[in-house]
Amino acid sequence: MLSAEHIEKSFPSEGADVAVLKGVSVHLDEGDYVAIVGRSGSGKTTLLNVLSTLVRPDGGLLTYRGANLTSAAEKQLNTIRKSDFSVIFQFHHLLPYLNVLENTLLPFMGSFRPVSTELEHRALNCLERVGLADKARRLPGNLSGGEQQRVAIARALVKSSKILFADEPTGSLDRNTGEQIMGLLAELHGEGLTIVMVTHEPAYAKLAQRTIEIEDGVIVH
């Protein structure tokens, strides 16, 4: 489904390029649940960003269902991001001046045309799924951290994406709330969603089907 071959990525630091990914290869099948683990600075978030096309690699080949994404035009990547990929970050990135329903509908608010009633109903169903339908008209500032993260998950679900990329989705949450989020991800995977998750929690990594361990820009397990 998604394949990364010999991916390399460097970033400038103090006048020199620092290699963050050094020939990394990853292959994902439809329905996979993969956890990417490693110490801080190992390259795990950069790998997730490359796989989700948020960052272009310096070398190697990234393909999605046979299509070469490495050299794809930005327009093509935007189309895939909009239709097939969703990303959840450690910090939910909700817009404080939009209510919960409007934040959930953000993927469809890129034009001046009003969002259709059908999409609004879909968004409300996604909020129902994460237990927040009764708070659809509230502003994010009136929600707890766990509730805001659940809005971010609803926003990811509303697109009916094929792959969900999650970067430390429980990193800013307390243990109990984090376990609720992990339970929700497990449910979504059980329904067939492909998930790629970066986590620093060994217990959460064990919930995935398989684990990729990265160390100093190289996969070691």
N, C-alpha and C positions, 0 to 999 in steps of 0.2 A: 504493500500500500504506500509506504513512505520509506525511502532508502537514502541514506547518506554514506557516501564512499570517500574515504581518505580526506575528511574535512579539515581544513586548516584555517585558523583565524588568529590575527594579531591585532593588538591595539597599541597606539603610541603612548609612551610613558617616559617622561624626563628626557625627551629628545631621542629616544630609541624605541624600536618596535619590540613589544613583548609578546611572545607566542603564547596564546591561551589554549588553543586546540591544535594538536599535533598529529594530524593524520587519523582522525577518529572516524570509525565506520559504525553505523547503526541501521538496523532493518526492522521495520514495524509491519506486522500483519493486521488486517482488519479485525477488530475486536480485542486487540492487545491491551493490557494494562501494565505499563512499564514505569518503574521508579528509577530515577537517576539520583545517585547519592555520591557524596564526596565532601571533603573538608572545604571550608571557606576558601575561595580563590582557586579551586581545583579546575574550574571551567564548566561546571554543570549548568549554570544559568546561561552561559554563552552558547552551550550546545542546544539547550531548549530554544533559545532565540533564533538560532540558525535553522533548526528543524521547523519552527513555526514561521519562517521567512521574515521575522522581524529584523534579522541581521543577515547580511550577505556574507558568505564565506570568501576568504581570499583564494582558496584552492580546494579542489575536490569536486564532487558531483552530488547534487541533491535532486532526487526525482520523486514525483508524486503521481501514482497510478500511470507510470510510464512517461510522464511529461517532465522535461528537463526544467527545473526551477532555478538552477544556478545562473543561467544567462537570460532568464525570462524578463520581459519588460515589466516595469512597475505596474502597468495597467493589468497585466495578466495575474501578477501576484495579488493585487488588490481584489480581483475577482475571486480568486481561490480563498483568500482570507475571509471575504464576506460570505461566501457560500459554504465552505467546507471546514475552516479552521476557527476555533475559539480559544482565547487565552484568558486565564485567571491569574492575576498577580497576587503577591503577598499582601500588598496594599490595594484595596479594591478599586481605587480611581473612580469613585462616583462623583458626579458633578453636584456640588452642594445646593445649587439654586434650582435643580430639577427634582421633582418628587420621585418616589421609588418606581412607579410605573414608567415615568419618562426616562429614568436611567436604564430601566430594563429594555426600553425600545431604542436606545441610542444607536444600535447597529443599523437602524432603518431611518434615522433622522438626518441623513446627509444631504437632503434636498429641501426645497421650500414647500414641497407637496405635503399635505397632512397625512399622518399615518392612518391606514385603513382600519375600519372597525374589526376586520378579521385579524389583523396583526395585534390590535389592542387586546382582543380576546385571547390570542395565543400568549401574549405577555402575561395576562392575568392568570392563565393556566400554569405558566411557569412559576409565577409567584406563589400560586397555590401549592405547587410541588415542593417549594422550599419553605412553606409555612408562613408566607408573608402577604397573602392576598388581602388580609384585613388591614394592612399598613401601606397599601398601594399609593395613597395620596399623601403620605407623610414625607417630609424632607429627610435626607440621610442623617443630618445632625441630630435627629430625634431617635435614631436607632443605636443599638449596641454594636460593638465591633463585629460580633458574630453575625448579627442580622445584616450588617452592611456587606459582609463577605457573601452571605446567601443571596443578596441582591445581585452581586457580581456573577454568581453562578447562574441565577435566573437569566441574566443578560447574555451569558454564554449559551444557555439552552434555547433561547428564543429563536436563534438562527437555524436550529436543527442541524448543527455541524456534524461532520464525520469524525473529526479528531478534536479532543479537548486537551489543550496544553495548560498545565497548572504549575506555576512557579511558587513554591513554598506557600500553598494555599492556607495553611494553618499557622504560619510563622508568627503572625501578630495576634493570635488568639490564645485564650486559656485552654487548659487541657480538655475540659468537658466540652467546650464549644468546638474545639479542634476535632474531637472524636465524632461529634455530630456531622461536621463537614465531611470527614472521611467516610462516615456511613452513607451519606448522600452520594458521594463519588462511587462507592461500591454498588449502590443501587443502579446508578446510571450505567456502570460497566456491565452489570448483569442484564441490562436491556440492550446491550450491543454496542455501546459507545466506546470508541478507542480512546484511551487516556494515556498521556505521557506526563509524569509528575516529577518535579524536583522536590526533594525533601531532605531535611537533616535529621529526621526522626526515624531511627531504626524500626520502631514498632509500626509506623505507618508504611514504611517501605515493604515490610513483610506482607502487607495487605495486597500488594500488586502481584501479578502473575510472575514477573521476573524483575530482576534488579540489574542495573548497569552502574558499576562503580567507576568513577573517573578520578584520576590522581595526576596532578601536574599536567593536565591537558591530554592525558592518554587513558584509554579504557584499560583497567587492570582486572576487571571481572565482569 
